Every structure is written in structure tokens, then in C-alpha cells.
Amino acid sequence: MWSQEGSYSLGWSHVVSGATKDMGKMLGGEEEKDPDAAKKEEERQEALRQQEEERKAKHARMEAEREKVRQSIRDKYGLKKKEEKEAEEKAAMEQACEGSLTRPKKAIPRGCGDDDDDDDESILDTVLKFLPGPLQDMFKK
């Protein structure tokens, strides 16, 4: 473009108008409406739903196959499902407490709690074995 001064100018007017148009879109202005936009969006949503259903079906099939393998392992080694084991333990606790008025006792792990004092003595004897002779005599008295 030639300016009034007689020099060539690139003419930024078209760039500025395009930029304001884009800024208007970014700021929430009016966009050009596509006549088939609603139809395209609906088709896109339907495709997404269909893909999601296919994915869920695929994962359900994979989980069913895994469960078959798990069950064959349980059968092979005589194992029970975690839910079955918990249900049996709960039933046994309820059956044991059926006539009791108090709450059931909590299970105490082996090696904890109400053991005889023989273990304490054996621990002391074990410690004494590692002490030098004069110290052993002091503790034995």
C-alpha cells in the first residue's frame, strides 16, 4: 500500500481488525454460528458415550476372565475368598457369644499378653549369658 507520503506501507488495518475479532471471541463475544454445530455436537457426544460403553464392557470381560483364573487358583489350593473367610469368622464369633450377656473378648495374638512368667525368666537367663562372669554373679544374687 502506498501512503500519502509516497512510501510503501504494509497496511496493518486488516491485521488489527482480525485481531479484534479474535479478541472478541476470547472475551466471550459472538462467534460465527455453524448451522450444523448442534448436530455435530450431538453426534460427538453419542460417539463418546458409545466409546465409554465399549470400554466398560471390555473391562468387565477382562475382570470376569481374571475372576475365573482366581477361582481356579482357589480351587487348586483349597483357598477361600476373603469375604467367605470373614463371614465364617463372624458367624463363629456370634455363635460363641450367643448366650453371653457381655461383649465377646478380643482375640489376643499369640505371644502377647497373658503368658506365663517362664518366658521372662528365660529372657533374663539369655541376657545373663552374654554378661562377663562377675556381673553374672551380681545379678544371680
VMD Tcl script that builds the backbone (N, CA, C; Angstrom):
set m [mol new atoms 423]
animate dup $m
set s [atomselect $m all]
$s set {name element resname resid chain x y z} {
  {N N MET 1 A 0.827 -1.173 0.000}
  {CA C MET 1 A 0.000 0.000 0.000}
  {C C MET 1 A 0.877 1.243 0.000}
  {N N TRP 2 A 0.398 2.182 -0.724}
  {CA C TRP 2 A 1.117 3.450 -0.813}
  {C C TRP 2 A 0.464 4.449 0.120}
  {N N SER 3 A 1.271 5.094 0.907}
  {CA C SER 3 A 0.735 6.110 1.805}
  {C C SER 3 A 0.724 7.459 1.104}
  {N N GLN 4 A 0.193 8.460 1.794}
  {CA C GLN 4 A 0.120 9.799 1.219}
  {C C GLN 4 A 1.504 10.387 1.008}
  {N N GLU 5 A 2.461 9.919 1.799}
  {CA C GLU 5 A 3.807 10.444 1.691}
  {C C GLU 5 A 4.518 9.884 0.473}
  {N N GLY 6 A 3.942 8.883 -0.128}
  {CA C GLY 6 A 4.541 8.335 -1.318}
  {C C GLY 6 A 5.408 7.124 -1.029}
  {N N SER 7 A 5.423 6.637 0.219}
  {CA C SER 7 A 6.206 5.450 0.531}
  {C C SER 7 A 5.275 4.239 0.640}
  {N N TYR 8 A 5.863 3.065 0.549}
  {CA C TYR 8 A 5.072 1.839 0.594}
  {C C TYR 8 A 4.821 1.458 2.049}
  {N N SER 9 A 3.599 1.084 2.373}
  {CA C SER 9 A 3.215 0.681 3.726}
  {C C SER 9 A 2.537 -0.686 3.653}
  {N N LEU 10 A 2.746 -1.517 4.641}
  {CA C LEU 10 A 2.143 -2.851 4.659}
  {C C LEU 10 A 0.660 -2.796 4.951}
  {N N GLY 11 A 0.222 -1.808 5.627}
  {CA C GLY 11 A -1.190 -1.678 5.923}
  {C C GLY 11 A -1.628 -2.648 7.013}
  {N N TRP 12 A -1.628 -2.208 8.204}
  {CA C TRP 12 A -1.947 -3.051 9.350}
  {C C TRP 12 A -3.430 -3.090 9.635}
  {N N SER 13 A -4.210 -2.457 8.885}
  {CA C SER 13 A -5.638 -2.382 9.187}
  {C C SER 13 A -6.300 -3.753 9.140}
  {N N HIS 14 A -5.922 -4.591 8.191}
  {CA C HIS 14 A -6.534 -5.923 8.128}
  {C C HIS 14 A -6.079 -6.801 9.290}
  {N N VAL 15 A -4.861 -6.625 9.745}
  {CA C VAL 15 A -4.344 -7.407 10.873}
  {C C VAL 15 A -5.044 -6.987 12.150}
  {N N VAL 16 A -5.218 -5.689 12.331}
  {CA C VAL 16 A -5.850 -5.180 13.535}
  {C C VAL 16 A -7.310 -5.616 13.592}
  {N N SER 17 A -7.996 -5.576 12.492}
  {CA C SER 17 A -9.404 -5.974 12.515}
  {C C SER 17 A -9.533 -7.463 12.810}
  {N N GLY 18 A -8.620 -8.295 12.283}
  {CA C GLY 18 A -8.639 -9.726 12.583}
  {C C GLY 18 A -8.331 -9.991 14.042}
  {N N ALA 19 A -7.411 -9.197 14.587}
  {CA C ALA 19 A -7.036 -9.377 15.988}
  {C C ALA 19 A -8.189 -9.005 16.901}
  {N N THR 20 A -8.898 -7.943 16.574}
  {CA C THR 20 A -10.022 -7.557 17.431}
  {C C THR 20 A -11.134 -8.585 17.345}
  {N N LYS 21 A -11.280 -9.178 16.195}
  {CA C LYS 21 A -12.289 -10.220 16.029}
  {C C LYS 21 A -11.952 -11.412 16.928}
  {N N ASP 22 A -10.661 -11.838 16.931}
  {CA C ASP 22 A -10.220 -12.944 17.779}
  {C C ASP 22 A -10.329 -12.581 19.252}
  {N N MET 23 A -10.004 -11.353 19.601}
  {CA C MET 23 A -10.114 -10.915 20.996}
  {C C MET 23 A -11.566 -10.949 21.436}
  {N N GLY 24 A -12.452 -10.572 20.548}
  {CA C GLY 24 A -13.876 -10.606 20.871}
  {C C GLY 24 A -14.336 -12.024 21.171}
  {N N LYS 25 A -13.834 -12.986 20.429}
  {CA C LYS 25 A -14.184 -14.389 20.676}
  {C C LYS 25 A -13.648 -14.842 22.025}
  {N N MET 26 A -12.409 -14.446 22.338}
  {CA C MET 26 A -11.810 -14.857 23.607}
  {C C MET 26 A -12.531 -14.229 24.791}
  {N N LEU 27 A -13.030 -13.038 24.600}
  {CA C LEU 27 A -13.698 -12.347 25.695}
  {C C LEU 27 A -15.179 -12.712 25.793}
  {N N GLY 28 A -15.610 -13.677 25.026}
  {CA C GLY 28 A -16.986 -14.132 25.131}
  {C C GLY 28 A -17.912 -13.453 24.157}
  {N N GLY 29 A -17.367 -12.869 23.130}
  {CA C GLY 29 A -18.191 -12.193 22.139}
  {C C GLY 29 A -18.889 -13.190 21.230}
  {N N GLU 30 A -19.546 -12.678 20.272}
  {CA C GLU 30 A -20.279 -13.516 19.332}
  {C C GLU 30 A -19.315 -14.279 18.436}
  {N N GLU 31 A -19.567 -15.550 18.285}
  {CA C GLU 31 A -18.803 -16.373 17.371}
  {C C GLU 31 A -19.638 -16.603 16.128}
  {N N GLU 32 A -18.980 -17.007 15.094}
  {CA C GLU 32 A -19.722 -17.336 13.887}
  {C C GLU 32 A -20.462 -18.639 14.150}
  {N N LYS 33 A -21.720 -18.675 13.828}
  {CA C LYS 33 A -22.547 -19.847 14.094}
  {C C LYS 33 A -22.461 -20.809 12.926}
  {N N ASP 34 A -22.193 -22.067 13.261}
  {CA C ASP 34 A -22.203 -23.121 12.255}
  {C C ASP 34 A -23.608 -23.705 12.255}
  {N N PRO 35 A -24.255 -23.768 11.109}
  {CA C PRO 35 A -25.632 -24.252 11.090}
  {C C PRO 35 A -25.763 -25.704 11.559}
  {N N ASP 36 A -24.727 -26.497 11.379}
  {CA C ASP 36 A -24.785 -27.902 11.778}
  {C C ASP 36 A -24.057 -28.149 13.095}
  {N N ALA 37 A -23.742 -27.100 13.830}
  {CA C ALA 37 A -22.956 -27.241 15.054}
  {C C ALA 37 A -23.678 -28.098 16.091}
  {N N ALA 38 A -24.950 -27.895 16.279}
  {CA C ALA 38 A -25.703 -28.666 17.264}
  {C C ALA 38 A -25.731 -30.144 16.880}
  {N N LYS 39 A -25.929 -30.405 15.616}
  {CA C LYS 39 A -25.980 -31.792 15.137}
  {C C LYS 39 A -24.613 -32.463 15.303}
  {N N LYS 40 A -23.548 -31.731 14.983}
  {CA C LYS 40 A -22.200 -32.277 15.130}
  {C C LYS 40 A -21.877 -32.552 16.591}
  {N N GLU 41 A -22.260 -31.624 17.452}
  {CA C GLU 41 A -22.003 -31.799 18.884}
  {C C GLU 41 A -22.760 -33.009 19.420}
  {N N GLU 42 A -23.991 -33.183 18.990}
  {CA C GLU 42 A -24.797 -34.335 19.420}
  {C C GLU 42 A -24.153 -35.637 18.947}
  {N N GLU 43 A -23.673 -35.659 17.706}
  {CA C GLU 43 A -23.006 -36.855 17.184}
  {C C GLU 43 A -21.721 -37.133 17.960}
  {N N ARG 44 A -20.994 -36.071 18.297}
  {CA C ARG 44 A -19.763 -36.243 19.068}
  {C C ARG 44 A -20.045 -36.823 20.453}
  {N N GLN 45 A -21.085 -36.294 21.105}
  {CA C GLN 45 A -21.458 -36.792 22.432}
  {C C GLN 45 A -21.884 -38.265 22.357}
  {N N GLU 46 A -22.626 -38.620 21.328}
  {CA C GLU 46 A -23.067 -40.002 21.153}
  {C C GLU 46 A -21.864 -40.915 20.932}
  {N N ALA 47 A -20.904 -40.469 20.140}
  {CA C ALA 47 A -19.699 -41.259 19.906}
  {C C ALA 47 A -18.921 -41.454 21.210}
  {N N LEU 48 A -18.828 -40.406 22.007}
  {CA C LEU 48 A -18.139 -40.521 23.306}
  {C C LEU 48 A -18.849 -41.510 24.222}
  {N N ARG 49 A -20.195 -41.439 24.258}
  {CA C ARG 49 A -20.959 -42.383 25.084}
  {C C ARG 49 A -20.733 -43.817 24.623}
  {N N GLN 50 A -20.741 -44.016 23.309}
  {CA C GLN 50 A -20.558 -45.350 22.763}
  {C C GLN 50 A -19.153 -45.870 23.096}
  {N N GLN 51 A -18.144 -45.028 22.979}
  {CA C GLN 51 A -16.784 -45.434 23.328}
  {C C GLN 51 A -16.682 -45.795 24.799}
  {N N GLU 52 A -17.328 -45.018 25.648}
  {CA C GLU 52 A -17.299 -45.293 27.092}
  {C C GLU 52 A -17.972 -46.630 27.401}
  {N N GLU 53 A -19.096 -46.914 26.752}
  {CA C GLU 53 A -19.781 -48.192 26.961}
  {C C GLU 53 A -18.913 -49.357 26.505}
  {N N GLU 54 A -18.256 -49.207 25.364}
  {CA C GLU 54 A -17.365 -50.251 24.870}
  {C C GLU 54 A -16.209 -50.476 25.831}
  {N N ARG 55 A -15.668 -49.388 26.364}
  {CA C ARG 55 A -14.559 -49.508 27.315}
  {C C ARG 55 A -14.994 -50.247 28.573}
  {N N LYS 56 A -16.186 -49.885 29.089}
  {CA C LYS 56 A -16.685 -50.552 30.293}
  {C C LYS 56 A -16.941 -52.028 30.037}
  {N N ALA 57 A -17.492 -52.355 28.880}
  {CA C ALA 57 A -17.752 -53.758 28.543}
  {C C ALA 57 A -16.434 -54.528 28.447}
  {N N LYS 58 A -15.440 -53.916 27.842}
  {CA C LYS 58 A -14.128 -54.557 27.711}
  {C C LYS 58 A -13.538 -54.838 29.088}
  {N N HIS 59 A -13.603 -53.855 29.989}
  {CA C HIS 59 A -13.048 -54.044 31.331}
  {C C HIS 59 A -13.842 -55.079 32.122}
  {N N ALA 60 A -15.143 -55.140 31.912}
  {CA C ALA 60 A -15.955 -56.150 32.591}
  {C C ALA 60 A -15.557 -57.543 32.118}
  {N N ARG 61 A -15.336 -57.700 30.809}
  {CA C ARG 61 A -14.891 -59.003 30.293}
  {C C ARG 61 A -13.533 -59.381 30.861}
  {N N MET 62 A -12.621 -58.416 30.925}
  {CA C MET 62 A -11.287 -58.696 31.457}
  {C C MET 62 A -11.366 -59.093 32.936}
  {N N GLU 63 A -12.202 -58.406 33.703}
  {CA C GLU 63 A -12.343 -58.720 35.132}
  {C C GLU 63 A -12.972 -60.105 35.321}
  {N N ALA 64 A -13.929 -60.460 34.467}
  {CA C ALA 64 A -14.545 -61.793 34.552}
  {C C ALA 64 A -13.495 -62.865 34.276}
  {N N GLU 65 A -12.635 -62.620 33.306}
  {CA C GLU 65 A -11.566 -63.577 32.994}
  {C C GLU 65 A -10.599 -63.698 34.174}
  {N N ARG 66 A -10.251 -62.582 34.792}
  {CA C ARG 66 A -9.365 -62.616 35.962}
  {C C ARG 66 A -10.010 -63.396 37.107}
  {N N GLU 67 A -11.308 -63.195 37.305}
  {CA C GLU 67 A -12.006 -63.895 38.387}
  {C C GLU 67 A -12.004 -65.401 38.138}
  {N N LYS 68 A -12.124 -65.815 36.867}
  {CA C LYS 68 A -12.044 -67.252 36.555}
  {C C LYS 68 A -10.682 -67.806 36.961}
  {N N VAL 69 A -9.631 -67.071 36.637}
  {CA C VAL 69 A -8.279 -67.507 36.986}
  {C C VAL 69 A -8.125 -67.560 38.504}
  {N N ARG 70 A -8.614 -66.532 39.194}
  {CA C ARG 70 A -8.529 -66.518 40.669}
  {C C ARG 70 A -9.256 -67.717 41.262}
  {N N GLN 71 A -10.461 -68.010 40.728}
  {CA C GLN 71 A -11.248 -69.124 41.259}
  {C C GLN 71 A -10.536 -70.454 41.004}
  {N N SER 72 A -9.907 -70.604 39.853}
  {CA C SER 72 A -9.185 -71.855 39.585}
  {C C SER 72 A -8.016 -72.012 40.560}
  {N N ILE 73 A -7.358 -70.910 40.906}
  {CA C ILE 73 A -6.268 -70.970 41.895}
  {C C ILE 73 A -6.824 -71.318 43.262}
  {N N ARG 74 A -7.967 -70.700 43.636}
  {CA C ARG 74 A -8.583 -71.030 44.934}
  {C C ARG 74 A -8.948 -72.504 45.005}
  {N N ASP 75 A -9.528 -73.018 43.906}
  {CA C ASP 75 A -9.911 -74.435 43.883}
  {C C ASP 75 A -8.685 -75.337 43.964}
  {N N LYS 76 A -7.633 -74.977 43.255}
  {CA C LYS 76 A -6.424 -75.797 43.207}
  {C C LYS 76 A -5.774 -75.912 44.586}
  {N N TYR 77 A -5.713 -74.802 45.326}
  {CA C TYR 77 A -5.026 -74.792 46.612}
  {C C TYR 77 A -5.964 -74.821 47.808}
  {N N GLY 78 A -7.257 -74.957 47.587}
  {CA C GLY 78 A -8.214 -75.042 48.690}
  {C C GLY 78 A -8.351 -73.745 49.467}
  {N N LEU 79 A -8.241 -72.630 48.799}
  {CA C LEU 79 A -8.363 -71.335 49.464}
  {C C LEU 79 A -9.800 -70.844 49.399}
  {N N LYS 80 A -10.133 -69.914 50.283}
  {CA C LYS 80 A -11.465 -69.319 50.286}
  {C C LYS 80 A -11.349 -67.841 49.979}
  {N N LYS 81 A -12.434 -67.274 49.473}
  {CA C LYS 81 A -12.456 -65.833 49.222}
  {C C LYS 81 A -12.372 -65.099 50.543}
  {N N LYS 82 A -11.874 -63.881 50.512}
  {CA C LYS 82 A -11.747 -63.075 51.714}
  {C C LYS 82 A -13.114 -62.860 52.367}
  {N N GLU 83 A -14.136 -62.608 51.548}
  {CA C GLU 83 A -15.485 -62.373 52.086}
  {C C GLU 83 A -16.020 -63.624 52.787}
  {N N GLU 84 A -15.768 -64.794 52.193}
  {CA C GLU 84 A -16.239 -66.043 52.808}
  {C C GLU 84 A -15.550 -66.277 54.140}
  {N N LYS 85 A -14.251 -66.044 54.176}
  {CA C LYS 85 A -13.490 -66.254 55.403}
  {C C LYS 85 A -13.982 -65.319 56.505}
  {N N GLU 86 A -14.205 -64.047 56.162}
  {CA C GLU 86 A -14.688 -63.074 57.148}
  {C C GLU 86 A -16.087 -63.448 57.637}
  {N N ALA 87 A -16.932 -63.912 56.741}
  {CA C ALA 87 A -18.287 -64.308 57.124}
  {C C ALA 87 A -18.250 -65.499 58.079}
  {N N GLU 88 A -17.374 -66.466 57.817}
  {CA C GLU 88 A -17.254 -67.626 58.710}
  {C C GLU 88 A -16.748 -67.210 60.090}
  {N N GLU 89 A -15.760 -66.313 60.131}
  {CA C GLU 89 A -15.234 -65.857 61.412}
  {C C GLU 89 A -16.302 -65.105 62.201}
  {N N LYS 90 A -17.073 -64.277 61.514}
  {CA C LYS 90 A -18.131 -63.520 62.173}
  {C C LYS 90 A -19.210 -64.454 62.717}
  {N N ALA 91 A -19.573 -65.466 61.935}
  {CA C ALA 91 A -20.575 -66.432 62.380}
  {C C ALA 91 A -20.070 -67.208 63.590}
  {N N ALA 92 A -18.805 -67.566 63.600}
  {CA C ALA 92 A -18.232 -68.294 64.732}
  {C C ALA 92 A -18.235 -67.419 65.981}
  {N N MET 93 A -17.935 -66.142 65.836}
  {CA C MET 93 A -17.950 -65.234 66.993}
  {C C MET 93 A -19.374 -65.066 67.527}
  {N N GLU 94 A -20.334 -64.933 66.622}
  {CA C GLU 94 A -21.721 -64.782 67.052}
  {C C GLU 94 A -22.225 -66.044 67.730}
  {N N GLN 95 A -21.841 -67.188 67.213}
  {CA C GLN 95 A -22.278 -68.453 67.783}
  {C C GLN 95 A -21.672 -68.649 69.175}
  {N N ALA 96 A -20.422 -68.279 69.365}
  {CA C ALA 96 A -19.761 -68.433 70.652}
  {C C ALA 96 A -20.358 -67.489 71.694}
  {N N CYS 97 A -20.847 -66.336 71.268}
  {CA C CYS 97 A -21.357 -65.322 72.183}
  {C C CYS 97 A -22.878 -65.369 72.315}
  {N N GLU 98 A -23.513 -66.367 71.771}
  {CA C GLU 98 A -24.968 -66.392 71.699}
  {C C GLU 98 A -25.637 -66.241 73.068}
  {N N GLY 99 A -25.169 -66.965 74.082}
  {CA C GLY 99 A -25.808 -66.920 75.395}
  {C C GLY 99 A -25.155 -65.938 76.347}
  {N N SER 100 A -24.153 -65.230 75.923}
  {CA C SER 100 A -23.403 -64.338 76.793}
  {C C SER 100 A -24.071 -62.967 76.862}
  {N N LEU 101 A -23.993 -62.354 78.043}
  {CA C LEU 101 A -24.532 -61.015 78.223}
  {C C LEU 101 A -23.473 -59.941 77.994}
  {N N THR 102 A -22.218 -60.342 78.017}
  {CA C THR 102 A -21.138 -59.374 77.825}
  {C C THR 102 A -20.638 -59.432 76.392}
  {N N ARG 103 A -19.873 -58.448 76.032}
  {CA C ARG 103 A -19.348 -58.424 74.672}
  {C C ARG 103 A -18.291 -59.514 74.510}
  {N N PRO 104 A -18.058 -59.956 73.291}
  {CA C PRO 104 A -17.053 -61.007 73.091}
  {C C PRO 104 A -15.646 -60.470 73.351}
  {N N LYS 105 A -14.764 -61.342 73.821}
  {CA C LYS 105 A -13.389 -60.946 74.066}
  {C C LYS 105 A -12.686 -60.750 72.736}
  {N N LYS 106 A -11.789 -59.810 72.731}
  {CA C LYS 106 A -10.996 -59.599 71.520}
  {C C LYS 106 A -9.931 -60.689 71.449}
  {N N ALA 107 A -9.648 -61.115 70.247}
  {CA C ALA 107 A -8.616 -62.128 70.063}
  {C C ALA 107 A -7.253 -61.513 70.368}
  {N N ILE 108 A -6.457 -62.221 71.178}
  {CA C ILE 108 A -5.126 -61.753 71.534}
  {C C ILE 108 A -4.127 -62.553 70.702}
  {N N PRO 109 A -3.283 -61.894 69.963}
  {CA C PRO 109 A -2.307 -62.612 69.147}
  {C C PRO 109 A -1.389 -63.469 70.008}
  {N N ARG 110 A -0.924 -64.554 69.428}
  {CA C ARG 110 A -0.034 -65.450 70.141}
  {C C ARG 110 A 1.262 -64.713 70.489}
  {N N GLY 111 A 1.765 -64.913 71.666}
  {CA C GLY 111 A 2.997 -64.274 72.075}
  {C C GLY 111 A 2.785 -62.941 72.775}
  {N N CYS 112 A 1.532 -62.493 72.909}
  {CA C CYS 112 A 1.251 -61.220 73.563}
  {C C CYS 112 A 0.354 -61.468 74.775}
  {N N GLY 113 A 0.540 -60.684 75.787}
  {CA C GLY 113 A -0.430 -60.660 76.870}
  {C C GLY 113 A -0.241 -61.698 77.946}
  {N N ASP 114 A -1.241 -62.577 78.140}
  {CA C ASP 114 A -1.366 -63.439 79.312}
  {C C ASP 114 A -0.470 -64.671 79.263}
  {N N ASP 115 A 0.796 -64.507 78.992}
  {CA C ASP 115 A 1.715 -65.642 79.001}
  {C C ASP 115 A 2.251 -65.825 80.410}
  {N N ASP 116 A 2.781 -67.014 80.667}
  {CA C ASP 116 A 3.383 -67.281 81.974}
  {C C ASP 116 A 4.671 -66.481 82.108}
  {N N ASP 117 A 5.144 -66.363 83.332}
  {CA C ASP 117 A 6.368 -65.617 83.591}
  {C C ASP 117 A 7.611 -66.431 83.271}
  {N N ASP 118 A 7.451 -67.678 82.818}
  {CA C ASP 118 A 8.600 -68.506 82.453}
  {C C ASP 118 A 9.379 -67.864 81.314}
  {N N ASP 119 A 8.674 -67.238 80.393}
  {CA C ASP 119 A 9.337 -66.596 79.273}
  {C C ASP 119 A 10.215 -65.455 79.757}
  {N N ASP 120 A 9.744 -64.688 80.754}
  {CA C ASP 120 A 10.533 -63.576 81.272}
  {C C ASP 120 A 11.824 -64.083 81.897}
  {N N GLU 121 A 11.749 -65.179 82.606}
  {CA C GLU 121 A 12.947 -65.735 83.227}
  {C C GLU 121 A 13.920 -66.230 82.164}
  {N N SER 122 A 13.410 -66.839 81.130}
  {CA C SER 122 A 14.303 -67.342 80.097}
  {C C SER 122 A 14.981 -66.182 79.361}
  {N N ILE 123 A 14.306 -65.080 79.224}
  {CA C ILE 123 A 14.917 -63.911 78.595}
  {C C ILE 123 A 16.033 -63.370 79.479}
  {N N LEU 124 A 15.772 -63.311 80.788}
  {CA C LEU 124 A 16.793 -62.838 81.724}
  {C C LEU 124 A 18.003 -63.761 81.692}
  {N N ASP 125 A 17.756 -65.078 81.670}
  {CA C ASP 125 A 18.870 -66.028 81.598}
  {C C ASP 125 A 19.669 -65.837 80.313}
  {N N THR 126 A 18.994 -65.578 79.232}
  {CA C THR 126 A 19.668 -65.367 77.951}
  {C C THR 126 A 20.551 -64.132 78.014}
  {N N VAL 127 A 20.060 -63.069 78.616}
  {CA C VAL 127 A 20.847 -61.839 78.731}
  {C C VAL 127 A 22.046 -62.074 79.639}
  {N N LEU 128 A 21.850 -62.810 80.725}
  {CA C LEU 128 A 22.943 -63.051 81.667}
  {C C LEU 128 A 24.075 -63.841 81.029}
  {N N LYS 129 A 23.768 -64.686 80.066}
  {CA C LYS 129 A 24.808 -65.479 79.417}
  {C C LYS 129 A 25.826 -64.608 78.697}
  {N N PHE 130 A 25.391 -63.438 78.257}
  {CA C PHE 130 A 26.278 -62.569 77.497}
  {C C PHE 130 A 27.069 -61.601 78.385}
  {N N LEU 131 A 26.771 -61.583 79.670}
  {CA C LEU 131 A 27.495 -60.697 80.580}
  {C C LEU 131 A 28.770 -61.371 81.065}
  {N N PRO 132 A 29.783 -60.591 81.435}
  {CA C PRO 132 A 31.016 -61.184 81.995}
  {C C PRO 132 A 30.721 -61.862 83.338}
  {N N GLY 133 A 31.580 -62.764 83.729}
  {CA C GLY 133 A 31.412 -63.590 84.931}
  {C C GLY 133 A 31.039 -62.822 86.192}
  {N N PRO 134 A 31.785 -61.765 86.598}
  {CA C PRO 134 A 31.454 -61.057 87.841}
  {C C PRO 134 A 30.068 -60.410 87.792}
  {N N LEU 135 A 29.676 -59.909 86.633}
  {CA C LEU 135 A 28.344 -59.306 86.529}
  {C C LEU 135 A 27.258 -60.367 86.632}
  {N N GLN 136 A 27.505 -61.539 86.066}
  {CA C GLN 136 A 26.526 -62.624 86.158}
  {C C GLN 136 A 26.274 -62.971 87.616}
  {N N ASP 137 A 27.349 -63.029 88.405}
  {CA C ASP 137 A 27.209 -63.359 89.816}
  {C C ASP 137 A 26.401 -62.313 90.558}
  {N N MET 138 A 26.610 -61.024 90.219}
  {CA C MET 138 A 25.860 -59.954 90.879}
  {C C MET 138 A 24.354 -60.072 90.598}
  {N N PHE 139 A 24.009 -60.368 89.352}
  {CA C PHE 139 A 22.591 -60.439 89.002}
  {C C PHE 139 A 21.929 -61.714 89.499}
  {N N LYS 140 A 22.658 -62.788 89.673}
  {CA C LYS 140 A 22.060 -64.033 90.138}
  {C C LYS 140 A 21.697 -63.954 91.614}
  {N N LYS 141 A 22.342 -63.088 92.356}
  {CA C LYS 141 A 22.065 -62.980 93.788}
  {C C LYS 141 A 20.851 -62.224 94.032}
}
mol reanalyze $m
mol bondsrecalc $m
mol representation Tube
mol addrep $m
